[in-house]
Amino acid sequence: MVSERLGHGNPAFTIDTYQHVLPGMQAEAARVFEQLICPAASKGVGRLNRRKKTA
């Protein structure tokens, strides 16, 4: 759908062109998707405890 809206003839072109734009995009998309399919998870109900990364 994104390729079509941008006028690209091939979705692979869109992916190759824009996949590097925002490095955290995949993680954010996963969080949004999780909230859509399981709203309780966004409130911490039933969610696995995840360790924060420490650098």
C-alpha contacts under 8 A as a table, 3 or more apart, distances in Angstrom:
res1	aa1	res2	aa2	distance
1	M	4	E	5.12
1	M	5	R	6.28
2	V	5	R	5.15
2	V	6	L	6.16
2	V	11	P	7.93
2	V	14	T	7.83
3	S	6	L	5.15
3	S	7	G	6.07
3	S	8	H	4.96
3	S	9	G	7.07
3	S	10	N	6.76
3	S	11	P	5.31
3	S	14	T	5.84
4	E	7	G	5.02
4	E	8	H	5.84
4	E	9	G	7.18
5	R	8	H	7.67
8	H	11	P	6.94
8	H	13	F	7.03
8	H	14	T	6.79
9	G	13	F	7.80
10	N	13	F	5.51
10	N	14	T	7.06
11	P	14	T	5.15
11	P	15	I	6.32
12	A	15	I	5.06
12	A	16	D	6.00
13	F	16	D	5.14
13	F	17	T	5.98
14	T	17	T	5.13
14	T	18	Y	5.99
14	T	19	Q	7.91
15	I	18	Y	5.45
15	I	19	Q	5.30
16	D	19	Q	5.95
17	T	20	H	7.62
18	Y	21	V	5.46
19	Q	22	L	7.42
20	H	23	P	6.15
22	L	25	M	5.37
23	P	26	Q	7.49
24	G	27	A	5.53
24	G	28	E	6.31
25	M	28	E	5.15
25	M	29	A	6.01
26	Q	29	A	5.08
26	Q	30	A	6.18
27	A	30	A	5.08
27	A	31	R	6.34
28	E	31	R	5.07
28	E	32	V	6.26
29	A	32	V	5.13
29	A	33	F	6.08
30	A	33	F	5.08
30	A	34	E	6.05
31	R	34	E	5.04
31	R	35	Q	6.28
32	V	35	Q	5.14
32	V	36	L	6.29
33	F	36	L	5.05
33	F	37	I	6.28
34	E	37	I	5.37
34	E	38	C	5.70
34	E	39	P	7.34
34	E	41	A	7.14
34	E	42	S	7.59
35	Q	38	C	5.24
35	Q	39	P	4.69
35	Q	40	A	7.57
35	Q	41	A	6.49
35	Q	42	S	5.57
36	L	39	P	5.99
38	C	41	A	5.56
38	C	42	S	7.50
39	P	42	S	5.56
39	P	43	K	7.31
40	A	43	K	5.34
40	A	44	G	6.71
40	A	45	V	5.43
40	A	46	G	7.43
41	A	44	G	5.03
41	A	45	V	5.25
41	A	46	G	6.21
41	A	47	R	5.49
42	S	45	V	7.45
44	G	47	R	5.30
